[in-house]
Amino acid sequence: MTDAWREDRIGSALRGGNPTVLRRLEAGFAVIGDVQFLPGYSVLLVDDPAVQRLSELPRRKRLAFLSGMDRLGEAVERACKRLDPAFRRVNLEILGNTDPFLHAHVWPRYDWEPADLVSRPVWLYPPERWRDERYALGPRHAALREAIDEELDGVQRG
């Protein structure tokens, strides 16, 4: 498998070639995050790569995107709670500072995180954590991917 999908995450998801996709939701794609230093990190990608801001979506689609973020967040919460007793909570973020397309981050948080970081934004983790090549597509995270996908079935749709 090549990494060409990384250059066009939404387009490759629309074409069925993005291996991080867990499932298609009404206004986007639930995907497993590249880095997994906080196991279960997921992202909701909007389904139109031209959309940069939430405010660019028509009201119905905007609400569908936010509902999808809620649904993915609850699925991650349920899966992580089931797989790790140290699960603490989920943080949801729409930032838009780096990638030029609308997306929402779903960060599980754990009691085993370093004391100086556990109650602070994930973005304060040291740079080496972000460069870690242990991507979520490896066998180590297969059970986690499967659990999140299963939980998406159990979370009520908006």
C-alpha positions as a Markdown table, in Angstrom:
| # | Residue | x | y | z |
|---|---|---|---|---|
| 1 | Met | 0.0 | 0.0 | 0.0 |
| 2 | Thr | 1.4 | 3.4 | -0.9 |
| 3 | Asp | 0.9 | 6.5 | 1.2 |
| 4 | Ala | -0.5 | 8.6 | -1.7 |
| 5 | Trp | -3.8 | 8.8 | 0.1 |
| 6 | Arg | -2.2 | 11.0 | 2.8 |
| 7 | Glu | -1.9 | 13.8 | 0.2 |
| 8 | Asp | -5.7 | 13.7 | -0.5 |
| 9 | Arg | -7.4 | 12.2 | 2.5 |
| 10 | Ile | -10.9 | 13.2 | 1.6 |
| 11 | Gly | -10.6 | 12.5 | -2.1 |
| 12 | Ser | -9.1 | 9.1 | -1.4 |
| 13 | Ala | -11.9 | 8.4 | 1.1 |
| 14 | Leu | -14.5 | 9.3 | -1.5 |
| 15 | Arg | -12.8 | 6.9 | -4.0 |
| 16 | Gly | -12.6 | 4.1 | -1.4 |
| 17 | Gly | -8.8 | 4.3 | -1.1 |
| 18 | Asn | -8.2 | 5.8 | 2.3 |
| 19 | Pro | -7.2 | 2.9 | 4.7 |
| 20 | Thr | -7.9 | 5.0 | 7.8 |
| 21 | Val | -11.7 | 5.2 | 7.1 |
| 22 | Leu | -13.7 | 3.4 | 9.7 |
| 23 | Arg | -17.0 | 4.3 | 8.1 |
| 24 | Arg | -18.9 | 6.8 | 6.1 |
| 25 | Leu | -21.2 | 9.1 | 8.1 |
| 26 | Glu | -23.8 | 11.4 | 6.8 |
| 27 | Ala | -21.6 | 14.5 | 6.3 |
| 28 | Gly | -18.1 | 12.9 | 6.4 |
| 29 | Phe | -15.8 | 10.0 | 7.2 |
| 30 | Ala | -14.9 | 8.7 | 10.6 |
| 31 | Val | -11.2 | 7.8 | 10.4 |
| 32 | Ile | -8.6 | 6.5 | 12.9 |
| 33 | Gly | -5.9 | 9.1 | 13.6 |
| 34 | Asp | -2.4 | 8.6 | 12.3 |
| 35 | Val | -0.8 | 8.8 | 15.7 |
| 36 | Gln | -2.0 | 6.6 | 18.6 |
| 37 | Phe | 0.0 | 7.8 | 21.6 |
| 38 | Leu | -3.5 | 8.3 | 23.0 |
| 39 | Pro | -5.1 | 5.0 | 21.8 |
| 40 | Gly | -8.4 | 5.6 | 20.0 |
| 41 | Tyr | -7.6 | 9.1 | 18.6 |
| 42 | Ser | -10.0 | 9.6 | 15.7 |
| 43 | Val | -10.9 | 12.3 | 13.2 |
| 44 | Leu | -14.1 | 13.2 | 11.4 |
| 45 | Leu | -13.3 | 14.4 | 7.9 |
| 46 | Val | -15.9 | 16.5 | 6.0 |
| 47 | Asp | -16.9 | 14.8 | 2.7 |
| 48 | Asp | -16.1 | 17.8 | 0.5 |
| 49 | Pro | -12.4 | 18.8 | 0.4 |
| 50 | Ala | -13.3 | 22.3 | -0.7 |
| 51 | Val | -15.0 | 23.0 | 2.7 |
| 52 | Gln | -12.6 | 24.8 | 5.0 |
| 53 | Arg | -14.9 | 26.0 | 7.8 |
| 54 | Leu | -18.0 | 24.8 | 9.5 |
| 55 | Ser | -19.7 | 28.0 | 8.5 |
| 56 | Glu | -19.3 | 27.1 | 4.9 |
| 57 | Leu | -21.7 | 24.2 | 5.2 |
| 58 | Pro | -25.4 | 24.7 | 4.6 |
| 59 | Arg | -27.3 | 24.5 | 8.0 |
| 60 | Arg | -28.6 | 20.9 | 7.5 |
| 61 | Lys | -25.1 | 19.6 | 6.5 |
| 62 | Arg | -23.5 | 21.6 | 9.3 |
| 63 | Leu | -25.8 | 20.0 | 11.9 |
| 64 | Ala | -25.1 | 16.6 | 10.3 |
| 65 | Phe | -21.3 | 17.2 | 10.6 |
| 66 | Leu | -21.7 | 18.2 | 14.3 |
| 67 | Ser | -23.9 | 15.2 | 14.9 |
| 68 | Gly | -21.3 | 12.9 | 13.2 |
| 69 | Met | -18.6 | 14.4 | 15.5 |
| 70 | Asp | -20.8 | 13.7 | 18.5 |
| 71 | Arg | -21.5 | 10.1 | 17.3 |
| 72 | Leu | -17.8 | 9.4 | 16.7 |
| 73 | Gly | -16.9 | 10.9 | 20.1 |
| 74 | Glu | -19.4 | 8.7 | 21.8 |
| 75 | Ala | -18.2 | 5.6 | 19.9 |
| 76 | Val | -14.5 | 6.4 | 20.9 |
| 77 | Glu | -15.6 | 6.9 | 24.5 |
| 78 | Arg | -17.5 | 3.6 | 24.6 |
| 79 | Ala | -14.7 | 1.6 | 22.9 |
| 80 | Cys | -11.9 | 3.1 | 25.0 |
| 81 | Lys | -13.8 | 2.7 | 28.2 |
| 82 | Arg | -14.3 | -1.0 | 27.4 |
| 83 | Leu | -10.7 | -1.6 | 26.4 |
| 84 | Asp | -8.8 | 0.5 | 29.0 |
| 85 | Pro | -10.0 | 0.9 | 32.6 |
| 86 | Ala | -7.9 | 4.0 | 32.9 |
| 87 | Phe | -10.0 | 5.8 | 30.3 |
| 88 | Arg | -10.9 | 9.3 | 31.6 |
| 89 | Arg | -12.9 | 11.2 | 29.0 |
| 90 | Val | -13.0 | 12.4 | 25.3 |
| 91 | Asn | -12.0 | 15.8 | 24.1 |
| 92 | Leu | -13.6 | 17.1 | 20.9 |
| 93 | Glu | -11.9 | 19.9 | 18.8 |
| 94 | Ile | -12.4 | 21.7 | 15.6 |
| 95 | Leu | -9.3 | 23.7 | 15.0 |
| 96 | Gly | -8.5 | 24.2 | 11.4 |
| 97 | Asn | -5.0 | 25.5 | 11.9 |
| 98 | Thr | -3.0 | 23.1 | 9.8 |
| 99 | Asp | -5.0 | 21.1 | 7.3 |
| 100 | Pro | -7.1 | 23.2 | 4.9 |
| 101 | Phe | -10.3 | 21.2 | 5.1 |
| 102 | Leu | -12.9 | 20.9 | 7.8 |
| 103 | His | -12.2 | 18.2 | 10.3 |
| 104 | Ala | -12.9 | 17.4 | 14.0 |
| 105 | His | -10.4 | 15.7 | 16.4 |
| 106 | Val | -11.7 | 13.1 | 18.9 |
| 107 | Trp | -9.0 | 12.6 | 21.6 |
| 108 | Pro | -9.5 | 10.0 | 24.3 |
| 109 | Arg | -7.8 | 10.9 | 27.5 |
| 110 | Tyr | -6.4 | 8.5 | 30.2 |
| 111 | Asp | -5.5 | 8.5 | 33.8 |
| 112 | Trp | -2.1 | 7.0 | 32.9 |
| 113 | Glu | -1.0 | 10.1 | 31.0 |
| 114 | Pro | 1.8 | 12.2 | 32.5 |
| 115 | Ala | 0.5 | 14.3 | 35.4 |
| 116 | Asp | 1.7 | 17.5 | 33.8 |
| 117 | Leu | -0.2 | 16.8 | 30.6 |
| 118 | Val | -3.4 | 14.9 | 31.5 |
| 119 | Ser | -5.4 | 18.0 | 32.2 |
| 120 | Arg | -3.9 | 20.1 | 29.4 |
| 121 | Pro | -4.5 | 20.2 | 25.7 |
| 122 | Val | -3.1 | 17.3 | 23.7 |
| 123 | Trp | -1.2 | 19.7 | 21.5 |
| 124 | Leu | 1.2 | 20.3 | 24.4 |
| 125 | Tyr | 2.6 | 16.8 | 24.1 |
| 126 | Pro | 6.3 | 16.8 | 23.0 |
| 127 | Pro | 7.0 | 16.9 | 19.2 |
| 128 | Glu | 8.5 | 13.4 | 19.3 |
| 129 | Arg | 5.1 | 11.9 | 20.1 |
| 130 | Trp | 3.7 | 13.5 | 16.9 |
| 131 | Arg | 6.5 | 12.1 | 14.7 |
| 132 | Asp | 6.1 | 8.5 | 16.0 |
| 133 | Glu | 5.7 | 6.2 | 13.1 |
| 134 | Arg | 3.4 | 3.7 | 14.9 |
| 135 | Tyr | 0.5 | 4.5 | 12.7 |
| 136 | Ala | -3.0 | 3.3 | 13.6 |
| 137 | Leu | -3.1 | 0.9 | 10.6 |
| 138 | Gly | -0.8 | -1.7 | 12.1 |
| 139 | Pro | -2.0 | -4.9 | 13.8 |
| 140 | Arg | -1.3 | -3.4 | 17.2 |
| 141 | His | -4.4 | -1.2 | 16.9 |
| 142 | Ala | -6.7 | -3.6 | 15.0 |
| 143 | Ala | -8.9 | -4.4 | 18.1 |
| 144 | Leu | -9.2 | -0.8 | 18.8 |
| 145 | Arg | -10.3 | 0.1 | 15.3 |
| 146 | Glu | -12.8 | -2.7 | 15.3 |
| 147 | Ala | -14.2 | -1.7 | 18.7 |
| 148 | Ile | -14.7 | 1.9 | 17.6 |
| 149 | Asp | -16.4 | 0.8 | 14.4 |
| 150 | Glu | -18.7 | -1.6 | 16.3 |
| 151 | Glu | -19.6 | 1.2 | 18.8 |
| 152 | Leu | -20.5 | 3.5 | 15.8 |
| 153 | Asp | -23.4 | 1.0 | 15.2 |
| 154 | Gly | -24.6 | 1.4 | 18.8 |
| 155 | Val | -24.5 | 5.2 | 18.9 |
| 156 | Gln | -27.8 | 6.8 | 18.0 |
| 157 | Arg | -27.9 | 8.8 | 14.8 |
| 158 | Gly | -28.9 | 12.4 | 15.1 |
